[in-house]
């Protein structure tokens, strides 16, 4: 899988896999066909069993209770010693080279499995690797020529089973290659394996000469980070709902069909939630609340880092996963055609193998002590479930950006009218220099967000004071209890008209804040039309309407918020000053209060305003009134110019954003004249505004 055209958004710091090759002192023969040192057999049943015993040399690859061995038959492959690099299965010299790193294994066996045999739980061929001819340093390798049509592969490693020393060798397991390009097990998302098995045997794709894709000259867009507007997307959830009316709902192809929506929204980068191979059946259990089954919907439990999620493709296992790989590449290419960069959300602090009691699938069985750190983890997402919180302070080496959780918390508190946050809110507007400037980083190192996949959606943030997670079947005990949310006066979706109007105003306030802050804004999928999860802030297990993008809701009258979002993102992209390469200084930015140049940073202040010099717009004035009281503000004097309204979140659509295309724009502006003529502007409670300078024709 060629991922060079994607950018990785690491949530956790990676564990580097050693790649140093230390040549053994034992003389190594020249490359040749080897027959005496390799056992090539065919078995009736798969060696692997879900309840298989542990290794440590106590069990062979063909135990009597798990496999029946036939008499050797004509070999279908020519076997040579191979090369130690590169890792994985690689086409070369008319065959396939296999190389894998394992420092502590005492034996290694390459298992070849046809697609049909995999479905029947059978191994097709086993090739034992000779440590004298098929190992250099800690890398096992072998080269094969032959017919690889519909062929898959895996490995058996044997060695000590000693958890205290970090070794989990088990010769009854067929393991995935950590460098596999595709992993095959099941073709349909959520479908159980044979005999209702949630963890059916998996195997890796063997590359062939047919593995080609026409990139049509496509290259990464390589936008400057400061220019990004990120959209956090779940591949399946984006088009799975029937209202998407896509040909292949819930797939990479489905996303391609809806890329124009993102273009219209104004984002230039999608951050794909995990679409590496994972097992969605990991949490599989009946949910009596909804009458369906829990699945690992988010996918933060990687099986293999170099393989696309096969069941996110319309082709499934067809062509041993090659079609799925090309489908993912097609998504990347089509996104680039529309000027949209592709980021991939990757988790490196845990895998589907879980803790020491988890299954042995790949890394743990190949060499647990090498592929995993057996000590406290490095942090790249700056917080974890254990309470460690390092926003702004984890090692960054000058290249890491991070989800700014403090931005989320402070903005939520200030916008809902909590005292004591005006100064901290101003820091957020500037790109959080209090977190990043001292360490030599820039505003674009801060990924600003108000909502993400985990937590309340934007609509729920202004609709619920408390989490409502009963649908998860855990008695509402899961999920975060401190959400810094406000229901605007009434809990739940069914509320008074006045409450609903205030909620829409607050949603506009949050989005405006996100777009006028220095740093990189990130929008959560569905927030652009007001998606609700019914107050559920932990929807990890739902493959249903709770997590699906509702295209029908976007089309309803409530989608006036979508118009507002589109106009705000485009306004940000037009303004040179809203994506600065460095933190703003007094030469460009000036703070104001109810009167010009007199900001109020007291604990009781709920008003923050600033002007920003912009080489495109001239100068912009932005103000937030998060008090429950209206206020009339005095605007800065600019001789020869007058302030003209652009955005006022207190106004109903379409007058919340006075775009040039709005037919009633001139009439709406005249309604402000009595105030603007004397340099004043009335702001309602819980509202925000953007004003622009224009030449004063009467001056």
C-alpha positions as CSV (number, residue, x, y, z in Angstrom):
1,X,0.0,0.0,0.0
2,X,1.6,3.2,-1.2
3,X,1.0,5.8,1.6
4,X,3.5,8.4,0.4
5,X,0.6,10.5,-0.9
6,X,-1.0,10.7,2.6
7,X,0.1,12.5,5.7
8,X,0.0,10.6,9.0
9,X,-1.7,12.3,12.0
10,X,0.0,10.3,14.8
11,X,-2.1,10.2,18.0
12,X,0.7,8.5,19.8
13,X,4.5,8.3,19.4
14,X,5.8,5.4,17.3
15,X,7.9,2.5,18.5
16,X,10.8,2.3,16.1
17,X,11.4,-1.3,14.8
18,X,15.1,-2.1,14.6
19,X,16.4,-2.5,11.1
20,X,20.1,-3.0,11.7
21,X,21.3,-6.1,9.9
22,X,24.2,-7.8,11.7
23,X,25.8,-10.4,9.4
24,X,26.5,-13.7,11.1
25,X,30.1,-15.1,11.2
26,X,28.9,-18.4,9.7
27,X,29.8,-18.5,6.0
28,X,26.8,-18.0,3.9
29,X,26.5,-19.8,0.6
30,X,25.7,-18.1,-2.7
31,X,22.1,-17.7,-3.7
32,X,20.9,-20.9,-5.1
33,X,17.9,-23.2,-5.2
34,X,17.5,-25.0,-1.8
35,X,15.8,-28.2,-1.4
36,X,17.4,-30.2,1.5
37,X,17.0,-27.6,4.2
38,X,13.3,-26.7,3.6
39,X,10.4,-28.9,4.6
40,X,7.5,-28.3,2.1
41,X,4.3,-30.0,3.1
42,X,0.6,-29.8,2.7
43,X,-1.8,-30.0,5.7
44,X,-5.5,-30.8,6.0
45,X,-6.5,-28.4,8.8
46,X,-5.1,-25.0,9.8
47,X,-2.4,-25.2,12.4
48,X,-3.9,-22.2,14.2
49,X,-6.7,-22.7,16.7
50,X,-8.3,-20.0,18.8
51,X,-7.6,-22.1,21.9
52,X,-4.1,-23.2,20.8
53,X,-1.4,-23.9,23.4
54,X,1.7,-21.9,24.0
55,X,5.0,-22.3,22.3
56,X,8.4,-22.4,23.8
57,X,9.4,-25.4,21.6
58,X,6.8,-27.6,23.3
59,X,4.6,-27.8,20.2
60,X,5.4,-28.3,16.6
61,X,3.8,-26.7,13.6
62,X,1.9,-29.9,12.8
63,X,0.7,-31.1,16.3
64,X,-1.4,-34.3,16.1
65,X,-4.4,-32.7,17.7
66,X,-4.5,-29.7,15.3
67,X,-3.2,-30.9,11.9
68,X,-3.0,-34.0,9.8
69,X,0.0,-34.0,7.4
70,X,-0.2,-35.5,4.0
71,X,2.8,-37.1,2.2
72,X,5.1,-34.6,0.5
73,X,4.0,-33.8,-3.0
74,X,5.4,-32.0,-6.0
75,X,6.7,-28.6,-4.9
76,X,4.9,-25.6,-6.5
77,X,7.7,-23.2,-5.6
78,X,11.4,-22.8,-6.1
79,X,12.9,-21.8,-2.8
80,X,16.1,-19.7,-2.4
81,X,17.8,-18.0,0.5
82,X,16.5,-14.5,-0.3
83,X,17.5,-11.1,0.9
84,X,17.1,-9.4,4.3
85,X,15.7,-6.1,2.9
86,X,13.3,-4.7,2.4
87,X,10.9,-6.0,5.1
88,X,7.7,-7.6,4.0
89,X,6.9,-9.4,0.8
90,X,8.4,-7.8,-2.3
91,X,8.5,-8.5,-6.0
92,X,11.9,-9.0,-7.4
93,X,13.8,-11.1,-10.0
94,X,10.8,-12.9,-11.2
95,X,9.7,-14.0,-7.8
96,X,8.8,-12.8,-4.3
97,X,11.2,-12.0,-1.5
98,X,10.0,-12.4,2.1
99,X,11.9,-10.7,5.0
100,X,10.8,-10.3,8.6
101,X,12.6,-9.1,11.8
102,X,12.6,-11.4,14.8
103,X,15.5,-11.2,17.2
104,X,14.4,-13.8,19.8
105,X,12.8,-16.6,17.7
106,X,14.6,-19.9,17.5
107,X,12.7,-21.0,14.3
108,X,10.6,-19.5,11.6
109,X,8.2,-21.0,9.1
110,X,6.7,-19.3,6.1
111,X,3.1,-20.5,5.5
112,X,1.5,-20.1,2.1
113,X,-2.3,-20.2,2.0
114,X,-4.6,-20.0,-1.0
115,X,-7.7,-17.9,-0.7
116,X,-9.9,-21.0,-0.8
117,X,-7.9,-22.8,1.8
118,X,-8.1,-19.8,4.1
119,X,-11.9,-20.0,4.0
120,X,-11.6,-23.7,4.8
121,X,-9.2,-23.1,7.7
122,X,-6.3,-24.9,5.8
123,X,-2.7,-24.2,5.2
124,X,-1.5,-24.9,1.6
125,X,2.3,-25.0,2.0
126,X,4.8,-24.6,4.8
127,X,8.4,-23.7,4.2
128,X,10.8,-23.9,7.1
129,X,13.6,-21.3,7.2
130,X,17.1,-22.4,7.9
131,X,18.9,-20.0,10.3
132,X,22.2,-20.7,8.5
133,X,20.9,-19.8,5.0
134,X,17.7,-17.8,5.6
135,X,18.8,-15.4,8.4
136,X,21.2,-12.5,8.5
137,X,21.5,-10.8,11.9
138,X,17.9,-10.8,13.3
139,X,16.2,-10.8,9.9
140,X,14.7,-14.0,8.5
141,X,14.3,-14.1,4.7
142,X,13.5,-16.4,1.8
143,X,12.9,-16.0,-1.9
144,X,10.3,-17.9,-3.9
145,X,9.5,-18.4,-7.5
146,X,6.2,-20.0,-8.6
147,X,2.5,-19.5,-9.1
148,X,1.2,-17.0,-6.5
149,X,-2.3,-16.6,-7.9
150,X,-4.8,-16.2,-5.1
151,X,-2.0,-16.9,-2.7
152,X,-1.7,-15.5,0.9
153,X,1.0,-15.9,3.5
154,X,1.7,-15.8,7.2
155,X,4.5,-17.0,9.6
156,X,5.0,-19.4,12.4
157,X,7.6,-18.5,15.0
158,X,8.8,-20.6,17.9
159,X,10.9,-19.7,20.9
160,X,10.5,-19.2,24.6
161,X,7.1,-18.6,26.2
162,X,8.1,-16.3,29.1
163,X,5.8,-13.4,29.7
164,X,8.0,-12.1,32.5
165,X,10.8,-11.6,30.0
166,X,8.4,-10.3,27.3
167,X,8.3,-13.4,25.1
168,X,5.1,-14.9,23.8
169,X,6.1,-17.4,21.2
170,X,3.4,-19.9,20.3
171,X,4.1,-22.3,17.4
172,X,0.3,-23.0,17.1
173,X,-0.3,-19.5,15.7
174,X,0.0,-18.3,12.2
175,X,1.0,-14.7,12.4
176,X,0.6,-11.7,10.2
177,X,3.7,-10.0,8.7
178,X,3.9,-6.5,10.3
179,X,4.8,-5.2,6.9
180,X,1.9,-6.8,5.0
181,X,0.3,-4.6,2.3
182,X,-3.2,-6.2,2.7
183,X,-4.8,-8.5,5.3
184,X,-7.5,-10.9,4.4
185,X,-10.0,-12.5,6.7
186,X,-13.6,-11.4,6.0
187,X,-15.0,-9.4,3.2
188,X,-18.1,-7.8,4.7
189,X,-18.1,-5.3,7.5
190,X,-19.6,-6.7,10.7
191,X,-20.0,-10.2,9.3
192,X,-18.9,-13.1,11.5
193,X,-16.3,-15.6,10.4
194,X,-16.8,-19.3,10.0
195,X,-18.6,-20.9,12.9
196,X,-19.5,-17.4,14.1
197,X,-15.9,-16.7,15.0
198,X,-15.1,-13.1,15.8
199,X,-11.4,-13.7,15.2
200,X,-11.1,-15.9,12.1
201,X,-7.7,-16.7,10.8
202,X,-6.1,-13.8,8.9
203,X,-3.4,-13.9,6.2
204,X,-1.3,-11.5,4.2
205,X,-1.5,-10.7,0.5
206,X,1.4,-11.8,-1.7
207,X,2.3,-9.1,-4.2
208,X,2.1,-9.9,-8.0
209,X,3.1,-8.1,-11.1
210,X,-0.5,-7.0,-11.5
211,X,-0.3,-4.7,-8.5
212,X,-0.3,-1.5,-10.4
213,X,-2.2,1.8,-10.1
214,X,-2.2,4.8,-12.4
215,X,-1.6,7.8,-10.2
216,X,-1.9,10.0,-13.3
217,X,1.1,12.1,-12.0
218,X,-0.6,12.8,-8.7
219,X,1.6,14.1,-5.9
220,X,0.9,15.2,-2.3
221,X,-0.4,18.8,-2.2
222,X,2.0,19.8,0.5
223,X,0.0,22.8,1.8
224,X,1.6,24.9,4.5
225,X,0.2,23.7,7.8
226,X,-0.9,27.2,8.6
227,X,-3.3,27.1,5.6
228,X,-5.1,23.9,6.5
229,X,-8.7,23.6,7.4
230,X,-9.1,20.0,8.6
231,X,-12.2,17.8,8.5
232,X,-12.2,14.8,10.8
233,X,-14.0,12.0,8.9
234,X,-15.1,8.4,9.5
235,X,-14.9,6.6,6.2
236,X,-17.8,4.2,6.8
237,X,-20.0,6.7,8.7
238,X,-19.7,9.4,6.0
239,X,-21.9,7.6,3.4
240,X,-23.4,4.5,5.2
241,X,-26.8,6.1,5.8
242,X,-29.3,5.4,3.1
243,X,-29.8,9.1,2.6
244,X,-26.3,9.4,1.0
245,X,-27.7,7.7,-2.1
246,X,-24.3,6.6,-3.1
247,X,-23.6,3.5,-5.3
248,X,-21.3,2.0,-2.7
249,X,-22.3,3.4,0.7
250,X,-19.9,3.2,3.6
251,X,-16.8,2.7,1.4
252,X,-13.8,4.6,-0.1
253,X,-15.8,4.9,-3.3
254,X,-18.7,6.3,-1.3
255,X,-16.4,9.0,0.1
256,X,-15.3,9.9,-3.5
257,X,-18.9,10.4,-4.5
258,X,-19.3,13.0,-1.7
259,X,-16.0,14.8,-2.0
260,X,-17.7,17.8,-3.6
261,X,-19.6,18.4,-0.4
262,X,-16.2,19.0,1.3
263,X,-15.1,21.2,-1.5
264,X,-18.3,23.3,-1.0
265,X,-17.7,23.4,2.8
266,X,-14.3,24.9,2.1
267,X,-12.0,22.4,3.8
268,X,-8.7,21.5,2.2
269,X,-7.7,18.5,4.3
270,X,-9.5,15.4,5.5
271,X,-8.2,13.5,8.5
272,X,-9.4,9.9,8.1
273,X,-10.2,8.1,11.3
274,X,-8.4,4.7,11.4
275,X,-8.7,3.0,8.0
276,X,-5.8,0.6,8.6
277,X,-6.9,-3.0,9.0
278,X,-8.7,-3.5,12.3
279,X,-11.2,-6.0,13.6
280,X,-14.6,-4.3,14.1
281,X,-15.8,-7.5,15.8
282,X,-13.5,-6.9,18.7
283,X,-16.3,-5.7,21.0
284,X,-19.0,-7.9,19.4
285,X,-21.8,-8.4,21.8
286,X,-25.6,-8.1,21.8
287,X,-26.9,-4.7,22.9
288,X,-30.3,-5.2,24.4
289,X,-30.9,-1.4,24.5
290,X,-31.0,-0.9,20.7
291,X,-31.5,-4.6,19.8
292,X,-28.3,-4.7,17.7
293,X,-24.7,-5.7,18.2
294,X,-21.8,-3.6,19.5
295,X,-18.9,-3.2,17.1
296,X,-15.5,-1.4,17.2
297,X,-16.8,1.4,15.0
298,X,-14.0,3.9,15.5
299,X,-11.2,1.5,14.7
300,X,-8.6,2.5,17.2
301,X,-7.2,-1.0,17.5
302,X,-4.9,-1.6,14.6
303,X,-4.2,-5.1,13.3
304,X,-1.7,-3.9,10.6
305,X,-0.4,-0.5,9.9
306,X,0.4,-0.9,6.2
307,X,-2.9,-2.4,5.1
308,X,-6.1,-0.5,4.2
309,X,-9.2,-1.6,6.0
310,X,-10.5,-4.2,3.5
311,X,-14.1,-4.0,4.6
312,X,-14.2,-0.2,3.9
313,X,-13.8,-1.1,0.2
314,X,-16.6,-1.9,-2.2
315,X,-14.6,-4.9,-3.5
316,X,-13.9,-6.6,-0.2
317,X,-11.5,-9.5,-0.5
318,X,-11.7,-9.6,-4.3
319,X,-8.3,-10.1,-5.9
320,X,-6.8,-10.8,-2.5
321,X,-7.2,-7.3,-1.4
322,X,-5.5,-5.6,-4.3
323,X,-8.7,-4.0,-5.5
324,X,-9.2,-2.6,-2.0
325,X,-5.8,-1.1,-2.1
326,X,-6.4,0.6,-5.4
327,X,-9.8,1.8,-4.2
328,X,-8.1,3.6,-1.3
329,X,-5.5,5.1,-3.7
330,X,-8.3,6.2,-5.9
331,X,-9.8,8.1,-2.9
332,X,-6.5,9.9,-2.3
333,X,-6.1,10.8,-6.0
334,X,-9.6,12.1,-6.3
335,X,-9.3,14.2,-3.1
336,X,-6.1,15.7,-4.5
337,X,-7.9,16.6,-7.7
338,X,-10.2,18.7,-5.6
339,X,-7.4,20.4,-3.7
340,X,-8.0,18.3,-0.6
341,X,-5.0,16.9,1.3
342,X,-5.4,13.5,3.0
343,X,-4.2,12.9,6.6
344,X,-4.4,9.4,8.3
345,X,-5.2,9.1,12.0
346,X,-2.8,6.5,13.3
347,X,-2.5,5.0,16.8
348,X,0.8,3.6,17.9
349,X,0.5,3.1,21.7
350,X,-1.6,0.0,21.4
351,X,-2.8,-2.5,18.8
352,X,-5.6,-5.1,18.5
353,X,-3.4,-7.5,20.5
354,X,-4.3,-5.4,23.5
355,X,-2.5,-6.0,26.8
356,X,-0.5,-9.1,27.9
357,X,-3.7,-11.1,28.0
358,X,-4.8,-10.2,24.5
359,X,-4.7,-12.4,21.3
360,X,-1.5,-13.3,19.5
361,X,-2.0,-12.1,16.0
362,X,1.3,-10.5,14.7
363,X,3.7,-8.3,16.6
364,X,3.4,-10.2,19.9
365,X,4.1,-13.6,18.3
366,X,6.9,-12.4,16.0
367,X,8.9,-10.7,18.7
368,X,6.9,-9.1,21.5
369,X,9.9,-7.5,23.3
370,X,11.0,-5.8,20.0
371,X,7.8,-4.6,18.5
372,X,6.3,-3.3,21.8
373,X,7.8,-1.1,24.4
374,X,7.5,-2.9,27.7
375,X,7.8,0.4,29.7
376,X,5.7,3.6,30.0
377,X,4.8,5.0,26.5
378,X,5.9,8.1,24.6
379,X,3.1,10.5,24.1
380,X,2.2,12.3,20.9
381,X,-1.5,12.9,21.6
382,X,-1.0,15.0,24.6
383,X,-3.3,13.2,27.0
384,X,-4.4,9.7,27.8
385,X,-7.0,7.7,29.7
386,X,-4.6,7.4,32.7
387,X,-4.8,11.2,33.4
388,X,-1.4,12.2,31.9
389,X,-1.9,15.7,30.3
390,X,0.9,17.2,28.4
391,X,-0.7,19.7,26.0
392,X,2.1,22.0,24.9
393,X,4.9,20.2,26.7
394,X,5.4,16.8,25.1
395,X,8.6,16.4,23.0
396,X,7.9,17.8,19.5
397,X,11.3,18.1,17.8
398,X,10.0,21.1,15.9
399,X,7.7,19.1,13.7
400,X,4.8,17.8,15.8
401,X,1.4,19.5,15.8
402,X,-1.1,18.4,18.4
403,X,-4.8,18.4,19.2
404,X,-5.1,21.3,21.5
405,X,-7.5,20.0,24.2
406,X,-7.0,23.2,26.3
407,X,-8.4,25.2,23.4
408,X,-11.5,23.0,23.4
409,X,-12.1,23.4,27.1
410,X,-11.4,27.1,27.4
411,X,-13.5,28.0,24.3
412,X,-16.4,25.9,25.6
413,X,-16.2,27.6,29.0
414,X,-16.0,31.2,27.6
415,X,-18.7,30.8,24.9
416,X,-21.2,29.5,27.3
417,X,-20.6,32.4,29.6
418,X,-18.4,31.1,32.4
419,X,-16.6,33.8,34.4
420,X,-12.8,33.9,34.6
421,X,-11.9,32.8,31.1
422,X,-11.6,36.0,29.1
423,X,-7.8,36.1,29.2
424,X,-7.4,32.4,28.5
425,X,-9.9,32.8,25.6
426,X,-7.7,35.6,24.1
427,X,-4.7,33.3,24.3
428,X,-6.7,30.7,22.3
429,X,-7.5,33.3,19.6
430,X,-3.8,34.0,19.2
431,X,-2.9,30.3,18.7
432,X,-2.1,29.5,22.4
433,X,1.3,31.2,22.6
434,X,1.3,30.4,26.3
435,X,1.6,26.7,25.4
436,X,3.8,26.8,22.3
437,X,5.8,30.0,22.0
438,X,8.4,29.3,24.7
439,X,9.2,25.9,23.1
440,X,9.9,27.5,19.7
441,X,6.8,26.3,18.1
442,X,4.3,28.3,16.0
443,X,0.5,28.9,16.0
444,X,0.1,26.1,13.4
445,X,1.4,23.6,15.9
446,X,-2.0,23.9,17.6
447,X,-4.9,21.9,16.1
448,X,-7.9,23.9,17.3
449,X,-11.1,22.1,17.8
450,X,-14.3,22.5,19.7
451,X,-15.7,18.9,19.0
452,X,-14.2,15.7,17.8
453,X,-15.4,12.1,17.3
454,X,-15.1,11.3,21.0
455,X,-17.4,13.6,23.0
456,X,-20.5,15.7,22.2
457,X,-21.2,16.8,18.7
458,X,-21.5,20.5,18.2
459,X,-25.3,20.3,18.3
460,X,-25.3,18.2,21.4
461,X,-22.8,20.6,23.1
462,X,-25.6,23.2,23.1
463,X,-28.4,20.8,23.8
464,X,-27.3,18.7,26.7
465,X,-25.9,19.4,30.1
466,X,-25.3,15.8,30.8
467,X,-24.2,12.7,28.9
468,X,-26.9,10.3,27.7
469,X,-25.1,7.1,27.0
470,X,-27.7,4.5,27.9
471,X,-27.6,3.2,24.3
472,X,-24.1,1.9,24.9
473,X,-25.6,-0.7,27.3
474,X,-23.3,0.4,30.2
475,X,-25.9,2.1,32.4
476,X,-24.5,5.5,31.5
477,X,-21.3,4.8,33.4
478,X,-19.0,5.2,30.3
479,X,-17.9,8.4,28.7
480,X,-16.7,11.8,30.1
481,X,-18.9,13.4,32.7
482,X,-17.3,16.8,32.5
483,X,-18.2,18.2,29.1
484,X,-18.3,22.0,29.7
485,X,-21.6,22.0,27.8
486,X,-24.7,24.0,28.2
487,X,-28.2,23.1,27.0
488,X,-29.2,26.8,26.7
489,X,-32.0,26.4,29.3
490,X,-33.7,23.1,28.6
491,X,-32.3,19.5,28.3
492,X,-32.8,17.6,25.1
493,X,-33.9,18.1,21.6
494,X,-37.5,19.0,22.3
495,X,-37.3,22.5,23.6
496,X,-38.9,25.9,23.4
497,X,-38.5,28.0,20.3
498,X,-36.5,30.6,22.2
499,X,-34.1,27.9,23.4
500,X,-33.6,26.5,19.9
501,X,-32.8,29.9,18.6
502,X,-30.2,30.4,21.3
503,X,-28.7,27.0,20.5
504,X,-28.3,28.0,16.8
505,X,-26.7,31.2,17.9
506,X,-24.2,29.4,20.1
507,X,-23.3,26.9,17.3
508,X,-22.5,29.9,15.1
509,X,-20.4,31.4,17.9
510,X,-18.3,28.3,18.3
511,X,-17.8,28.0,14.6
512,X,-16.9,31.6,14.2
513,X,-14.4,31.4,17.0
514,X,-12.8,28.3,15.4
515,X,-12.4,30.2,12.1
516,X,-10.9,33.4,13.5
517,X,-8.4,31.7,15.8
518,X,-4.7,31.4,14.9
519,X,-3.7,27.8,14.4
520,X,-5.3,25.0,12.4
521,X,-9.1,24.6,12.7
522,X,-10.5,21.1,12.7
523,X,-14.2,20.4,12.0
524,X,-15.8,17.2,13.1
525,X,-17.8,15.3,10.5
526,X,-21.5,16.2,10.7
527,X,-21.1,19.4,12.8
528,X,-21.5,21.5,9.6
529,X,-25.2,20.6,9.6
530,X,-25.8,20.1,13.3
531,X,-25.6,16.3,13.6
532,X,-26.9,15.0,16.9
533,X,-26.0,11.8,18.7
534,X,-28.8,12.2,21.2
535,X,-26.4,13.4,23.9
536,X,-24.2,10.3,23.6
537,X,-20.6,11.4,24.1
538,X,-19.0,7.9,23.7
539,X,-20.3,6.4,20.5
540,X,-17.4,4.0,19.9
541,X,-19.6,0.9,19.5
542,X,-22.4,2.0,17.2
543,X,-22.5,1.1,13.6
544,X,-25.9,2.8,13.1
545,X,-27.7,6.1,12.6
546,X,-26.0,7.5,15.8
547,X,-22.7,7.8,13.9
548,X,-23.8,8.0,10.3
549,X,-23.7,11.3,8.5
550,X,-27.3,12.3,7.8
551,X,-27.5,13.7,4.3
552,X,-31.2,14.1,4.6
553,X,-30.8,16.4,7.6
554,X,-28.3,18.5,5.7
555,X,-30.9,19.2,3.1
556,X,-33.6,20.3,5.6
557,X,-34.2,23.9,6.6
558,X,-31.9,23.5,9.6
559,X,-29.0,23.3,7.1
560,X,-28.9,27.1,7.1
561,X,-26.0,26.5,9.5
562,X,-24.2,24.7,6.6
563,X,-24.4,27.9,4.6
564,X,-22.9,29.8,7.6
565,X,-20.1,27.3,7.9
566,X,-19.2,27.4,4.2
567,X,-19.1,31.2,4.2
568,X,-16.9,31.3,7.4
569,X,-14.4,28.8,6.1
570,X,-14.0,30.7,2.8
571,X,-13.7,34.0,4.7
572,X,-10.8,32.5,6.7
573,X,-9.1,31.3,3.6
574,X,-9.5,34.8,2.1
575,X,-7.9,36.5,5.1
576,X,-4.1,36.6,5.1
577,X,-4.1,37.4,8.8
578,X,-6.1,34.4,10.1
579,X,-3.3,31.9,9.2
580,X,-0.2,33.6,10.4
581,X,3.2,31.8,10.5
582,X,3.9,33.4,13.8
583,X,2.0,34.7,16.8
584,X,0.4,38.1,16.3
585,X,2.1,41.1,17.9
586,X,0.8,44.6,18.8
587,X,1.8,45.9,15.3
588,X,-1.0,43.8,13.9
589,X,-3.4,43.1,16.7
590,X,-5.1,45.4,19.2
591,X,-7.4,44.3,22.0
592,X,-10.6,46.2,22.9
593,X,-13.4,46.2,25.4
594,X,-16.7,47.9,25.3
595,X,-14.6,50.9,24.3
596,X,-11.6,50.9,21.9
597,X,-8.2,50.0,23.4
598,X,-9.7,49.2,26.8
599,X,-9.9,45.4,27.1
600,X,-11.3,43.9,30.3
601,X,-9.4,40.9,31.6
602,X,-11.2,40.7,35.0
603,X,-12.7,37.5,36.3
604,X,-16.2,38.9,35.6
605,X,-15.5,39.8,32.0
606,X,-17.5,38.1,29.3
607,X,-16.5,40.3,26.5
608,X,-13.4,40.0,24.2
609,X,-12.8,42.0,21.1
610,X,-9.9,42.7,18.8
611,X,-8.9,44.3,15.5
612,X,-6.5,42.6,13.1
613,X,-4.6,44.2,10.3
614,X,-5.1,42.2,7.1
615,X,-3.3,42.7,3.8
616,X,-6.4,41.5,1.9
617,X,-9.3,42.8,3.9
618,X,-7.5,45.9,5.3
619,X,-8.7,45.5,8.9
620,X,-11.2,43.3,10.6
621,X,-13.0,43.8,13.9
622,X,-14.1,40.7,15.8
623,X,-16.1,40.7,19.1
624,X,-17.6,38.1,21.4
625,X,-20.3,39.0,24.0
626,X,-21.0,35.9,26.0
627,X,-23.0,37.7,28.7
628,X,-26.7,37.1,29.2
629,X,-27.1,40.9,28.8
630,X,-26.9,42.9,25.5
631,X,-24.3,45.6,25.1
632,X,-23.7,48.6,22.8
633,X,-20.0,48.8,22.0
634,X,-18.0,51.7,20.7
635,X,-15.9,50.9,17.6
636,X,-12.3,52.1,17.0
637,X,-12.0,55.4,15.1
638,X,-10.7,55.0,11.6
639,X,-10.7,58.5,9.8
640,X,-11.9,58.3,6.2
641,X,-13.4,54.8,6.8
642,X,-16.4,53.3,8.4
643,X,-17.1,49.9,9.8
644,X,-19.4,47.7,7.8
645,X,-21.2,44.6,9.2
646,X,-20.3,41.2,7.8
647,X,-21.2,38.6,10.4
648,X,-23.7,38.8,13.4
649,X,-24.5,35.5,14.9
650,X,-27.6,36.9,16.7
651,X,-29.3,37.4,13.3
652,X,-31.4,34.7,11.7
653,X,-30.2,33.2,8.4
654,X,-29.4,34.4,5.9
655,X,-28.7,37.7,7.7
656,X,-26.2,36.1,10.0
657,X,-23.6,36.4,7.2
658,X,-24.1,39.3,4.8
659,X,-22.3,37.8,1.8
660,X,-22.1,39.6,-1.5
661,X,-24.5,37.2,-3.1
662,X,-27.3,38.1,-0.6
663,X,-29.9,40.1,-2.5
664,X,-31.1,42.0,0.6
665,X,-27.5,42.8,1.7
666,X,-27.7,46.6,1.1
667,X,-31.0,46.8,2.8
668,X,-29.6,44.9,5.8
669,X,-26.6,47.1,6.1
670,X,-28.7,50.3,6.0
671,X,-30.5,49.0,9.1
672,X,-27.2,49.3,11.0
673,X,-26.6,52.9,9.7
674,X,-28.0,54.8,12.8
675,X,-25.5,53.1,15.0
676,X,-22.5,52.9,12.6
677,X,-22.8,56.6,11.7
678,X,-21.8,57.4,15.3
679,X,-19.3,54.5,15.5
680,X,-21.5,52.2,17.7
681,X,-22.8,48.7,17.3
682,X,-25.5,46.9,19.4
683,X,-24.7,43.3,20.4
684,X,-27.3,40.9,21.7
685,X,-26.4,38.4,24.5
686,X,-24.4,35.4,23.5
687,X,-23.4,36.7,20.1
688,X,-20.3,37.4,18.1
689,X,-19.7,39.8,15.2
690,X,-17.2,40.5,12.4
691,X,-17.0,44.0,10.9
692,X,-14.9,45.2,8.0
693,X,-13.5,48.6,7.1
694,X,-14.8,50.3,4.0
695,X,-14.1,53.8,2.6
696,X,-16.5,56.4,4.1
697,X,-18.1,58.1,1.1
698,X,-19.4,60.9,3.3
699,X,-16.0,61.7,4.9
